[in-house]
Amino acid sequence: MKKLVLAAAFAGAASAASAGSLADPIIEAPVIVEEASSSSNGIVLPLVLLALLAAAVASD
């Protein structure tokens, strides 16, 4: 019984002693997600306006 208690004490001391490390923690950089914008978005509005202008001229 005495050996069992002694073994448990050594096991507890050994696990507590190796709980941490001396190395610096590695901190990862935050991930930044940027939404990609389409280059065709700038041309859609002028094309729609041109189509409306052409329809207005054609109806006169």
Contacts in CASP RR format, 6 or more apart in sequence:
PFRMAT RR
TARGET T0000
AUTHOR 0000-0000-0000
METHOD contacts of the structure
MODEL  1
MKKLVLAAAFAGAASAASAGSLADPIIEAPVIVEEASSSSNGIVLPLVLL
ALLAAAVASD
END
